[in-house]
Structures are given as C-alpha cells and as structure tokens.
Amino acid sequence: MDYRSFALRRVLALIFLVVQRVNGDVSYSVPEEMKRGSVVGNIGKDLGLDLARLSARKARIDTEDNSVKYCSLNLNTGELIVQERIDREALCAKKASCVLKQELVLENPLELHRISIHVQDINDNSPQFKEESIKLEIRESADKGARFLLDEAHDADIGQNAVQGYSLQQNGHFKLNVNTKSANRKHCELILDKELDREDKQELQLLLTAVDGGSPQRSGTVVIHVTVLDANDNAPVFSQSVYKTSLPENSPLDTLVITVSAADADEGVNSEITYGFDHVSDDKPPFSLNPKTGEVRVASSIDYERKSMYELQISAKDGLGLGSYATLIIEITDVNDNAPVIHLKSLTNPIPENVSPGSEVGIINVQDRDSENNRQVRCSIQQNVPFKLVASIKNYYSLVTTGQLDRELVSDYNITISATDEGSPPLSSSKSVHLSVADVNDNPPVFEEQSYSAYVSENNRAGSTLCSVSARDPDWRQNGTVIYSLLAAEVSGAPVSSYVSVNGDTGVIHAVRSFDYEQLRSFKVHVMARDNGSPPLSSNVSVSVFVSDVNDNPPQILYPAPEGNSFMTELVPKAAHGGSLVSKVIAVDADSGQNAWLSYHIVQSSDPGLFTIGVHSGEIRTQRDISESDSMKQNLIVAVKDNGQPSLSATCSMYLLISDNLAE
C-alpha cells in the first residue's frame, strides 16, 4: 500500500464528516486528497430538500467567485461528490484554517445555500532543505562552544505534520542545538564541542535530519560539509581593510575602477602577492581583477538599476598560500536611462454605472528605477474621460470618477495613463486601461406602443394568436431581459387568464378559449413587462381585444310559430283584391351587420301566381283578386335568408284557407 493511500485511510478513520446546518447553510469537514467521486455528504437530506425535484429545479453546485468547482451534485441521490483534486497546500499554503466556499443553487423558486468545506491536512509532504548540501568553513583555531547557524528545513504541511525536530549524526566534534521561532518553527545550529585539528582531519561530513510529527512520520536529510582551515602566520596585509569608490553606470568596458595593494613582511617567493576575488557566487560581478597589479576594471555592463552597490571580498596570497582579505565597496551612480513603469495595482472592473462621483475605481503605482530627479515622476490621463488621477502616498495614484456614469450612453472607456520623469532629457511611458461600465437596473421596460388592439373573429381556435406586444429595456443582460405577464383582472366575472395568455419571453398574446361574438364583443386586458433586475422594474400597457361577428346563427322565425309538423293556418277573405295583406312572417338573427340582414322568399306555393312576399318586410300579399277557380286551400313554404357568407336560412310552412264568411 502506498503512503498516500495509507495516510488517507488513517485520517479518514480519525476525521469524521461533520455537517452543520445554520439558516440554510451547511458545513462539512473532509481530509485533503479525497479521490474524485468520493462522497462528501448528502446535502439534499441535510438541507431537507425534495430529492425528487432536484432535477426539475435545476439544482447545481456553483462558487461565490466563479473559481474552480471542486464538487458536483448527484441529482438522483442528493450527494455532494468530489469533482476536482482538493490539495490543502495548493489552496491555503500555511494557513491554519482552509475552507472551500461552494454554493448550492436551485430554481423555481430561486434558492441558494452556502457550503463551507473545511479541508483537513494529511501528512503528504516530507521536510525539505533548500540545498542538497550545506558547506561550512571553520578555522582550526575556532573556540569550543562556537555556534554555526544552519539552514531551516521546510514542510508544506501544517501543525503536527510540519517540521517538529532535527537530529545530527553522531560525531566527535559537534553537537546540535534546536530552537523554536515564531509560529512554532524549528531551526538549529551547530555547536563546536571539541576543537578542530586540520592536520588530523581537513574535512568532516555530517548528516542532518529533519522530521515532522505526522503518522507515519516523514523526514528529510542534508549533508553538512565542514572544511577545516589552517591557522597560519605572516599573511600579506592590505593597505586598507575597506576600499571605497564610485562608478557611473554604463561605463565602457575596461574602465579602471580602483587599484588595491597589499604588502608582505616576508622576503623572496613568500612576498610575491597574488590578488583574487574571494567566495564569488554564481552571480559573477561585472569586474576583473589583475592578479599581479591589483587593478580592478569593468568587465561587463554596469546597470545601476540591477545593482547599485557591489561589496566584494578580495584576497591577497603569498607564495605559500598565506593570505589576507579586504573589502571593496563600489557604489554605482545613476544615469537617467529608465523610463517610468506604470503598474496597475487594483482595478474595479467593471464599474457600476451608479457609482458616486469621486469614487476610487483603481490604484496606480508608478516606478522609475533611476534615482533622485531621474526618478521623480509626473502622472496624467487624457481630458475627455470622466476620470482623474489623484496623488496618494508616494508613487501611488488613485483613479477616481469625476462625473456620473451612464452605461446606456457609454459602456466602455479606454484610458491612457502617461508618466514622465524629471531627468535630462526626460523619459516617459504610457499604459492603456480598459474600463467597462457595469449595468445597474435603472431603466424600466418601455412598450413600443402606448396601447395595443387585437381583432379576432368569433369561433376562433383556442391557442390562436391575437397579437403581440413588445417592450424594450436599454439595460444589460438580466437587467434588460423583459418578461411579460398578465395583470390579474376579471372579464365577465371570470379570470382574465381564462380568456387570453401571454408568452413570457416573446410577448405574443394567445386566445385561451373560443370567443362568441353574441356573448362578448370586446374586452380589455393589461400586460406587464418586467425586467430581471434586482429589484425588478416594470411597466404596463392595455390591450383591447375586439371580437368580430361570424355568420354562425341562422335566422330564427318567430311567426308563424312552429308547432311540430302541423301547418299554421291563416284565413283569407274570398273577396280580397290584389295587394291585400294576408299574413306576415316575422324572423330575427342573433348575428349582426350584414349577417343579420334578412330576406324573405316563397320557395313553394300551391298557386305560384296568387301570393307574393315582401323581400325585406316578410309581408304576404295577394298578387291578384281571388277568383272562383282558385282552390280554397293554399299551401306556402317561406324561406328566410340572412346576408352572410355563406348565407344561412330557415323555412316555415303556412296553410291559407280562403273563406266566404270573411269580409275583405
């Protein structure tokens, strides 16, 4: 079993998952390095959610700052699942408390629960030293009890899993002293316990071990190389223990910087002195030293901004290797060869459009690597923007607003910041900053029309389109997203929603039912357009719906009244002359307009030439005088037609009895 698996199982055995619900928030405690797919906890049950509706409510895990989503949600079980590697050291470094912030978001209705995941450290890092070996040079004349500070070991873990102690390999000259710094950090030093003797041993190798307090314990080692230096006499002596000089930056190659000199009291070969740089690091100085004359010259480019002072150790050794040391300090003087550099330290981007004038939206830092007047900088921005620079502490400027912003007028600004130093000649630089204006929900939706009218023929199909309304909102994204809805009201005692509906996204209004002109000829509804801002803004508009008539009602004959299948009998005087009124057919039509214009026609008659009917009046009259030859019984069938397209009709039958006993 590898160490990571062993450590993880051990920690899991010791750390139990803690769940805590406070005001809809939930907290868990887990070890770092849990495998992807591991269950953190059942957040659905812990929050008392309806697991069957998680999918319908679009439940999902989100983050407060749109950072990495370390967990996901199983919509079937409500379990919180590890989705990405959780490494406490990468997340929180040496912080004692490491908390991942996640959010559970649900819709319909909108619901949000904050999730705090406390990540516990496991011992998955060993102590490490900065270098593979530590080199010490100690003279054999060093006194017992002399102390030599050693490099500190580092462990990325925290608490007991961090470095807890050091141990030194058993040896005959040194012992180890371990001290505790702030934050319980441990460091150690070598203490000389027995004097050194170069003739006995010129080099020593010691093994230093750093251990942590984890279980199982981890460790790291480093080898200490001790070089024992000889204690000799009659070494050369420099004329000065410290040499100081100055040099302008950008000085040409081979420029003489200074000449150092040393003298040796010995004679002959013992007095021949060789000069050299001592303990030169990987960062080689840009100077050369003549080993015979002691001349120090420029060997490579000199840059004040890279290094303004060099402190070099120079050795002077005689023929037998005896030597002494002097310090050479070379101060580099500045030349104005660097333009100012503009650093954007902080920026509020985007900026809310309702931010108050004078608000700080950015912090600018300007640096010039030159010195004195060469590094004095003036900073400015162009004049045609509602921003200005306000000098703050040294080299810092605040970028502040000077007027009211309006995203609907200007949504983006490109600001050019210029910086010029006071060198001779002056140098300058510039930096462009792009600022976006964030939308604030300050505009309600506005309908394109003050009112709308919709026309529909009766007997329409349910779901048919009546009209559409449209509102515009100049705000951005959700603040400018318009949602349409009906305002609650009643039409003929029923909810308006039982008559029409509106598509919340498009504003298209549909009929919910089939309309009957004879029952309802017009009605009015009110549509609200609401944006998705917080808080939302809205406006209303009225929509008048007019129902037009369709010829869907045939004429209704009121007289003669139908009496089953029997004929209506009318008595006609035998002495009636032509043009005499015999009877009248009376009919009505529930439709309107031309659909209700009625005409009357005799469609069948026993004697076609005897009677006529008024086309518009329905009056039945004799066309001629009644004669002896006319039949006493006359049958008429009358049709009543409306003027619709197509025309509808009704018929009635009349029985006319010609009688001698009736006066004309």
KOLPADREN-198173 format. One line per 4 residues: number of its first residue (from 1); for each residue z, y, x of C-alpha. Coordinates in steps of 0.001 Angstrom, whole numbers. Last residue first. Layout:
N
NUM> Z,Y,X  ...
END
This chain:
664
664> -47249,41585,-112285  -45078,40334,-115119  -44003,36755,-114786  -44471,34158,-117571
660> -47968,33199,-116586  -46810,31648,-113319  -48478,31053,-109949  -46174,28895,-107790
656> -46183,29573,-104058  -44684,26936,-101720  -43946,28260,-98183  -43825,26399,-94908
652> -42370,27779,-91686  -43547,27890,-88078  -42086,28922,-84728  -43798,30229,-81612
648> -43588,30701,-77844  -46234,32544,-75824  -46825,31702,-72179  -46493,34422,-71172
644> -44510,36261,-73793  -45899,38076,-76852  -43945,36167,-79503  -45542,34008,-82201
640> -44576,33410,-85872  -46671,30732,-87592  -46968,30572,-91424  -47844,27385,-93350
636> -48855,28163,-96927  -49063,25900,-100024  -50398,27172,-103372  -49688,25610,-106744
632> -51261,27073,-109902  -54717,26430,-108532  -57082,29333,-108853  -59776,28960,-111498
628> -58151,31322,-113907  -58317,34094,-111345  -55749,35832,-109139  -56977,39219,-108064
624> -57914,39492,-104411  -56317,39389,-100913  -52873,38678,-102281  -50049,39758,-99989
620> -47618,38105,-97547  -45607,40607,-95475  -44833,39431,-91927  -44793,43031,-90739
616> -46670,42780,-87428  -49640,40598,-88373  -49312,41345,-92106  -50082,38152,-93989
612> -53076,37282,-96223  -53428,35273,-99412  -56299,34077,-101654  -59136,33445,-99224
608> -57687,30440,-97435  -56874,28582,-100656  -54462,25730,-99921  -53418,27548,-96738
604> -52804,26669,-93080  -52221,28794,-89967  -51179,31950,-91718  -50276,34266,-88790
600> -47369,36546,-87951  -46861,38482,-84689  -43634,39105,-82833  -42834,41356,-79821
596> -39677,39782,-78334  -41217,38666,-75020  -42906,42058,-74954  -39542,43598,-74375
592> -36535,41448,-75025  -35684,37848,-75711  -33456,36737,-78588  -36473,36777,-80993
588> -36214,37631,-84728  -38064,36478,-87878  -38578,37616,-91518  -41472,36208,-93532
584> -42203,38346,-96567  -43257,37498,-100144  -45956,38199,-102794  -46778,41833,-102198
580> -49882,42699,-104257  -52983,43589,-102304  -55402,42101,-104861  -54016,42153,-108397
576> -51179,40033,-109714  -51681,38863,-113321  -50711,35283,-112506  -47355,36526,-111312
572> -46268,34704,-108095  -43115,32616,-107923  -41876,31619,-104422  -40755,28116,-103499
568> -39432,27276,-100018  -40666,23811,-99165  -38369,20863,-98567  -38079,19219,-95115
564> -34527,20418,-94430  -33872,23752,-95987  -35286,26315,-93569  -34504,29867,-94592
560> -37588,31761,-95650  -36562,33956,-94089  -34561,33973,-90813  -37285,32543,-88644
556> -36192,32358,-84972  -38878,33246,-82459  -38931,31063,-79371  -36443,31855,-76540
552> -37292,31318,-72857  -39668,34201,-72326  -37989,35374,-69112  -35931,38546,-69016
548> -34898,40297,-65818  -31391,40093,-64351  -30363,43139,-62327  -27839,42735,-59497
544> -26289,45942,-58149  -24898,45615,-54615  -22139,47995,-53540  -21280,48550,-49878
540> -18046,48185,-47952  -16854,48996,-44410  -14774,47142,-41835  -12760,47368,-38631
536> -10933,44417,-37081  -7694,44855,-35111  -8672,43299,-32840  -12424,43115,-33039
532> -14494,40604,-34985  -16317,43129,-37138  -16077,43291,-40922  -18873,43975,-43398
528> -17549,43932,-46966  -19824,43281,-49930  -19109,44745,-53381  -20569,43264,-56545
524> -22255,44834,-59579  -23559,43283,-62776  -26712,43257,-64846  -28302,41665,-67948
520> -25702,39059,-68771  -25789,36730,-71805  -29411,37115,-73030  -30549,37454,-69467
516> -29088,34068,-68627  -28364,33569,-64910  -28445,30231,-63063  -25437,29860,-60805
512> -24322,30544,-57222  -27033,33115,-56589  -27428,33857,-52910  -26790,37007,-50854
508> -28078,37036,-47263  -25691,38941,-44987  -26742,36871,-41956  -23474,35602,-40474
504> -21084,35498,-43434  -23778,34272,-45828  -22944,35909,-49148  -22173,34173,-52451
500> -23009,35020,-56056  -21867,34241,-59599  -18770,32044,-59212  -17661,34221,-56273
496> -17484,37174,-58671  -14524,35486,-60311  -14928,35116,-64108  -13905,37573,-66843
492> -17383,38948,-67409  -17722,39565,-63682  -14463,39658,-61781  -13563,41019,-58351
488> -12620,39864,-54836  -14661,41597,-52163  -17472,39404,-50945  -17829,38623,-47248
484> -19986,39560,-44255  -19110,39106,-40593  -20452,41542,-38001  -20155,40912,-34272
480> -19863,44281,-32555  -16233,43932,-31457  -16955,40267,-30714  -19723,41218,-28301
476> -19946,44955,-27739  -19581,47874,-30180  -22627,49513,-31777  -21917,47825,-35143
472> -24871,47477,-37501  -24762,46377,-41131  -27368,44418,-43074  -27506,43360,-46694
468> -29790,40644,-48029  -31318,40000,-51415  -31190,37510,-54297  -31828,34228,-52519
464> -31800,31071,-54661  -28735,28840,-54427  -28592,28043,-58138  -32166,28101,-59475
460> -33187,31100,-61551  -33110,30816,-65328  -33183,34591,-65543  -35408,36522,-63210
456> -33725,38216,-60305  -33635,41763,-59015  -31247,42922,-56293  -30203,46484,-55590
452> -28416,47778,-52497  -26253,50798,-51778  -25810,53353,-48985  -28346,51429,-46920
448> -28263,50379,-43238  -24608,49420,-43567  -22268,50687,-40846  -19865,48315,-39066
444> -16701,50059,-37860  -16724,51661,-34394  -13685,51885,-32102  -13304,48225,-31134
440> -12916,48836,-27443  -15754,47829,-25151  -15319,47583,-21443  -17055,50182,-19303
436> -18620,48637,-16216  -18147,50067,-12748  -20449,49371,-9812  -19193,50722,-6525
432> -21596,51818,-3817  -20254,52465,-329  -21097,55211,2124  -20886,55894,5834
428> -20471,58886,8131  -20359,59884,11788  -19563,63358,13066  -21087,64588,16353
424> -18532,65329,17532  -15867,63500,15576  -14462,64753,12307  -15194,61610,10252
420> -17365,61375,7134  -16805,59106,4115  -19078,58809,1064  -18358,56929,-2162
416> -21392,56251,-4349  -20591,55409,-7947  -22922,53310,-10068  -21709,53621,-13639
412> -22227,51258,-16555  -21911,51346,-20356  -22896,54936,-21037  -23207,56184,-24645
408> -21796,53180,-26576  -19355,52612,-23763  -17736,56000,-24302  -15476,57259,-21539
404> -13231,60312,-21947  -13025,62557,-18918  -11857,62839,-15322  -11192,59175,-14574
400> -9365,58278,-11383  -10308,56643,-8079  -7181,56815,-5975  -7538,57423,-2263
396> -5806,55821,696  -6156,56720,4382  -2566,58035,4480  -919,58016,1071
392> -2892,59334,-1876  -5941,61551,-1914  -7502,61799,-5369  -11112,60741,-5742
388> -12987,61729,-8883  -14568,60087,-11908  -16589,61171,-14939  -19883,60928,-12999
384> -22437,63577,-12045  -20611,65045,-9016  -21143,62380,-6363  -18120,60946,-4550
380> -16020,62243,-1644  -13962,61213,1406  -13095,63201,4527  -11989,61230,7580
376> -9912,61934,10679  -10654,59014,13002  -12565,60907,15688  -10003,63676,15490
372> -7319,61319,16902  -8590,57757,17364  -11636,55616,16542  -11383,52557,14331
368> -12057,54638,11235  -10545,53235,8066  -10931,54330,4456  -8912,52646,1714
364> -9975,53066,-1905  -7814,52231,-4913  -9418,51890,-8323  -9085,52655,-12023
360> -6315,55256,-11988  -6105,57064,-15305  -6642,60829,-15281  -8486,60852,-18586
356> -6996,58182,-20876  -8626,54752,-21105  -10346,54263,-24453  -13512,52844,-22881
352> -11573,50016,-21295  -12616,49764,-17615  -14471,46639,-16498  -13497,46482,-13745
348> -10141,47795,-12672  -10623,47965,-8933  -8312,47417,-6011  -8635,47553,-2252
344> -12246,48713,-1988  -12596,49269,1734  -14691,52097,3201  -15439,51943,6936
340> -15704,55216,8846  -18408,55352,11535  -17478,54149,14993  -18699,55526,18321
336> -16498,58587,18625  -15233,57844,22154  -11658,56672,22720  -9747,56284,25965
332> -8895,52805,27271  -5490,52436,28951  -5417,50042,31890  -1991,48632,32785
328> -1852,46530,35958  1348,44561,36522  2236,43268,39942  2941,39792,41278
324> 3990,38197,44525  2659,35356,46576  3263,32612,49098  284,30318,49286
320> 444,29710,52995  -2427,32065,53714  -883,34899,51744  -1008,35437,48007
316> -1272,38663,45964  -1201,38100,42201  -2262,40479,39469  -857,40290,35917
312> -2913,42279,33475  -1928,44646,30683  -5042,45900,28941  -4964,48734,26472
308> -7181,49963,23632  -8676,46628,22648  -11448,45974,20168  -11599,49583,19035
304> -11542,50896,22579  -14554,48777,23482  -15341,48130,27147  -18470,46076,27789
300> -18428,43683,30733  -17416,43540,34426  -15844,46974,34943  -14260,47101,38423
296> -10846,46393,40007  -10869,46778,43797  -8182,44705,45591  -10219,44664,48829
292> -10265,40927,49634  -10120,39148,46257  -12308,41800,44565  -11041,41869,40977
288> -13428,41829,38019  -12810,43364,34627  -13734,42693,30984  -10588,40590,30408
284> -11113,36894,29532  -9710,35972,26132  -9236,32305,27020  -6100,33381,28849
280> -5794,34608,32461  -2489,33497,33927  -2849,35519,37174  -5734,37730,38120
276> -6468,37476,41861  -5898,39072,45241  -5979,37234,48571  -3799,38502,51460
272> -4081,37540,55096  -544,38016,56434  233,34332,56954  -3019,33925,58822
268> -1719,36200,61566  1548,38027,61090  4214,38129,58418  5529,41293,56779
264> 2845,41055,54077  1409,44148,52386  -126,44627,48924  -2896,46819,47544
260> -4438,47696,44189  -7658,49660,43783  -8496,51222,40410  -11235,51355,37753
256> -14421,51385,39785  -17428,51290,37415  -19359,48060,37990  -20783,48063,34436
252> -21018,51415,32719  -18022,52836,30772  -18390,52234,27005  -14715,53087,26511
248> -13275,55728,28800  -10852,54374,31456  -7199,55133,32151  -4853,54054,34967
244> -1423,52515,35501  -211,50222,38279  3218,48594,37992  5210,46982,40825
240> 3646,49382,43252  2740,48945,46922  2612,45211,46256  4705,42883,48464
236> 3355,39703,50040  5775,36747,49991  8147,36159,52857  10294,33469,51146
232> 9620,30413,48924  11266,28848,45813  8702,26217,44759  7619,25948,41080
228> 8412,22930,38870  5733,22368,36217  7068,21163,32853  4547,19620,30417
224> 6026,19239,26910  4212,16643,24784  4145,17221,21003  5202,14979,18152
220> 5039,14850,14340  7223,13047,11801  7354,11685,8263  10370,10152,6481
216> 9930,7727,3619  11486,9460,1829  11234,13082,2841  13609,14919,5153
212> 11077,16002,7763  10992,15083,11457  9896,16966,14594  9587,15014,17870
208> 9474,16436,21415  8253,14154,24222  8956,15328,27801  6699,15264,30833
204> 8015,16499,34181  6116,17831,37170  6913,18584,40859  9555,15892,41313
200> 11907,15430,44302  10499,18205,46494  10403,20444,43417  14127,19975,42759
196> 15336,21018,39302  18940,21739,38401  20574,19593,35671  21229,20585,32016
192> 18402,23103,31636  18402,23928,27894  15168,23500,25937  14897,25430,22706
188> 14538,24559,19036  13415,25896,15689  14391,24993,12105  13524,26993,9011
184> 16308,27111,6389  14763,30153,4652  15991,32259,7587  16272,30531,10932
180> 18256,27433,11842  18857,26442,15482  18255,23207,17406  19375,22871,21045
176> 17759,20173,23148  18795,18725,26535  17012,18890,29825  17213,17399,33320
172> 17650,13616,33336  15537,12618,30342  15889,11028,26854  13036,12091,24570
168> 13954,15140,22557  14729,15250,18816  13998,17853,16185  15236,18478,12618
164> 14642,19125,8926  10964,20055,8753  9821,20161,5109  10177,17353,2535
160> 13797,18337,1924  12626,21680,564  8922,22375,928  5772,20591,2115
156> 3176,22224,4373  5186,21210,7461  5201,23403,10566  6648,22731,14022
152> 8100,25634,15990  7008,26303,19552  9718,26043,22215  12092,28633,23642
148> 13353,27984,27192  17071,28373,27926  18778,28384,31379  22067,26450,31251
144> 21817,25321,34889  20221,28023,36963  16495,28193,37812  15855,27889,41583
140> 13371,25092,41031  11196,27624,39290  10072,26729,35756  6501,26666,34478
136> 6263,25426,30854  3224,23996,29059  3476,22816,25434  960,20202,24311
132> -1293,19407,21348  -869,22945,20096  325,24357,16764  2794,21546,16130
128> 2611,19501,12960  5207,18067,10555  3708,15467,8215  2369,16187,4715
124> 2464,14045,1547  6198,14237,817  5934,14971,-2896  6442,18440,-4339
120> 6932,18999,-8066  4357,20859,-10171  5854,22595,-13202  3174,22614,-15914
116> 3636,25514,-18326  1539,25279,-21499  1069,28262,-23785  182,27514,-27402
112> -2542,29362,-29293  -3557,29164,-32951  -6594,30517,-34775  -6693,29178,-38308
108> -9207,27579,-38404  -9188,27417,-34599  -7009,25810,-31940  -6318,26876,-28357
104> -3951,25073,-25990  -3278,27193,-22930  -2686,26482,-19253  -398,28040,-16657
100> 365,25922,-13595  3845,26500,-12156  4987,26055,-8549  8568,27085,-7775
96> 9875,27134,-4195  6759,28893,-2946  5602,27525,413  1909,27075,-447
92> 1563,27546,-4226  -1747,26069,-5296  -3039,24441,-2116  413,23063,-1256
88> 1004,21852,-4824  -2236,19877,-4922  -3265,19069,-8522  -6642,17314,-8464
84> -8635,18034,-11602  -8686,16540,-15115  -5097,15378,-15657  -4812,14492,-19376
80> -2757,16099,-22160  -2558,13553,-24976  -3361,14472,-28593  -4540,10894,-29280
76> -8082,11334,-30592  -8776,14816,-29251  -7767,13821,-25717  -7101,17229,-24190
72> -8040,18356,-20699  -6028,19431,-17677  -6580,21250,-14385  -8801,23910,-15898
68> -9542,26075,-12872  -9294,29833,-13496  -10276,31700,-16644  -7192,33897,-16306
64> -4954,32540,-19074  -6500,29094,-18915  -8022,26919,-21635  -7375,23498,-23138
60> -9222,22694,-26341  -8721,22099,-30057  -11914,22688,-32023  -10015,22742,-35349
56> -12153,19893,-36673  -11444,17892,-33510  -7693,18376,-33691  -7603,17676,-37436
52> -6498,14021,-37387  -3837,14813,-34787  -2006,17155,-37188  124,19124,-34742
48> 3883,18729,-34303  3940,20589,-30982  5275,17595,-29025  3043,15243,-31033
44> -162,17051,-30051  1119,17774,-26549  1400,14096,-25751  2373,14276,-22102
40> 958,14487,-18583  -1220,11409,-18982  -3147,10369,-15888  -6954,10597,-16128
36> -7366,12037,-12662  -4612,10627,-10462  -1398,12595,-10027  -1400,14432,-6678
32> 1593,16671,-7481  4560,15361,-9425  4942,16443,-13060  7252,18683,-15103
28> 6070,19735,-18560  6622,22863,-20648  5546,23679,-24206  5139,26914,-26116
24> 5230,27105,-29929  8338,29267,-30004  10070,27098,-27403  9146,23451,-26985
20> 10402,21633,-23915  8939,18510,-22422  10280,16953,-19255  8375,14188,-17542
16> 10700,12109,-15442  10990,12577,-11701  12675,9775,-9777  10401,6838,-10564
12> 7381,9110,-10483  8523,10265,-7071  8623,6688,-5821  5256,5901,-7340
8> 3693,8964,-5714  5227,8221,-2347  3929,4642,-2324  443,5690,-3447
4> 283,8430,-808  1628,6114,1911  -966,3415,1468  0,0,0
END
